[in-house]
């Protein structure tokens, strides 16, 4: 709608801005394709700011969207990615600025593939197929290695040559399959299941020599992932090179960065093992030698003890102690006997001195009545009573006179 304006009758800038905003509002939502040149995600903010650029015309537009919209594709897009945005044009009248309010963002080309893979990855991870506690350790020295790879491929050559260089006795059970295209998934699954059922296969290696994202898609197939997860035999994934990360790397028991790296991780190096064995033997020899030296020194120290050099010395020392104890016991017993004899002599002398016989020997006599009672007082006898007198040398009869 044309406006009637002239140099004499202009309209204000604000009115022009409002009119532009009205025209833009009538556009409604549109799908826009472009390349992300700037991306701003402020921590805690609920809105994400992007700059969408058209490389062919060098034109850029500001895009805003809620964080919940951006988080759906945050894992697969970054600055430089091509995207398709479903957005509504908005006009900010105070600044006269045009922007887009995005309601949906979709990656384009490889980004779309990565988005689907990311969604499958989250789904399988939620089921626990990538859990670390499901990983099984590889055998130290596998007797038979199962190898799934392309026919006459560089990956097959790298695995076989490096493994046999490290351990010449290693044996391989090789299954050549298509490693890209529509036949890749069923052939790889069949080879893995066949090797897993083989009773002598100790570990399975799935190898491919890298490629584009599209080429590696078979190794992110959900059916293949579930087949590897159900294997009883440990599986090593050696797909591509260091930056390549198909989903097979996550479900396998061990991820190798390259087929050569897989060969190094599956079998030990015979040279390194010989060096390790030699070191262990030297360590064991040092340990045993040290133990023998310590025991020899202990034995020598024991032999140089006085009791071991002259065992009779202990007998001699004990003999001297016994002689000393015997002498001491004899002296002690002699002293005891002498003291007992002296005490006995003194006791005997006291007994003799205090005995009635000694008193009689000094001229005393003991008068006894006819009934044997000893006369102790004069009034105990009567006149003409006959008494018996005992002296030191015998006895005789006496009569009491008035």
C-alpha positions, 0 to 999 in steps of 0.5 A: 500500500503506497503512502502519500508523502512528499517533501512538504508532508513527510511521515515520522520514522517511528510510523515508518517502523510501525508500518514495516512491522505490520507488513512483516507480521502479515508474512507468517512463519517461514522455513529458512535455510542458512549457515550458522555463523555465530552462536551464543548460549549464555549459562542460565539464560532461557533464550539462545541467539544465532546468526544465520547467513546466506553464503551465496548472497552474503546476507545475515539475519539474527535468529532467537529461539528458546533453549528448549528448542535449541537443546533438541539439536545442540549435540549435532550443530555448531557454528558453521553448520547448515540448518533449516529453521522454521521461524516467524519474522519479527520487527523490533520497531525501536531499533528498526531491526529484523530478526527471526523467532525460531520454533524448530531447527533441523540440521541439513545433510550430514547434520541430519544424519548426525541428529538421527544417530544422536537420537539412536545413541541416547535411546540405546544408552538409556537401555544400558547397552553402552554401560561400562559394567557390561564390558568384558576383558580381553584374553591375554593371549588369544589362541584364535582371533576372529576378524570381520573386514572387507576383502583384500582391504588395508584394514585386513592387512594391517590387523594380520601383519601387525598381529603376526609381527607381535606374536607370530603364533597367533591364528586368525579366522577371517570373514570377508564382508561388505563394509559399506552399502546396503549389504554391509549390515546383514553380512557383518551381523552374520559374520559376527554371529558365526564367529561368536558361535565358533568354540575356538574363537577367543576375541572378535575384531571388526575392522574398517579403514575409515571413511565418511560419515555416510560410509560408516553408517552400517556400523551404527545400525541398531540391529548390529549394535544389539547383535554385538551387545548379545555376543558371548565373545569379547568384541573389539571395534576398529572402525575408521581412524581416531575422529571416527566414532560409530556406535559400534565403538560404544557397544564393543568391549574395547575400542581401537583407534585404528586397525593397527591399534586393534592388532596391538591391543588384541595380542601381546608383543613377543619381544616385550613379553620376553623382556618382561619375562627376563626382568621377572626372572632377574627380579626373582633371582635377586629376591632369592639371592637376597633371601639366601644371603640374609639366611646365610648371614643369620646362620653365620651369626648363629654359628659365631655365638659363644654357645655354638662355638664352644657348646661345652662352655654352657656345661662348664658354666652350669657345672661351676654354678652347681659346684657353687650351689653345692658348696653353699648348700654344704656350708648352709647345712653345716651352719644349721647343724652347728647351730642346732648342736649348740642349741641342743648342748645349751638346752641339755645343760639347762635341762641337766642343771634344772633336773631333780637328779642334779639337785639330789647330787648336791646333797638334797633328798626327796621325802615321799609318803607311803602313797608316793606323795612328796612331802613339802611341809612339816605339818604334812607328816605325823609322828612315827610315820614311815617315809621313804627318802630318795637321794642321788645314789639310791633311797632308804626308809626313815621314821618321823620322831616327835 
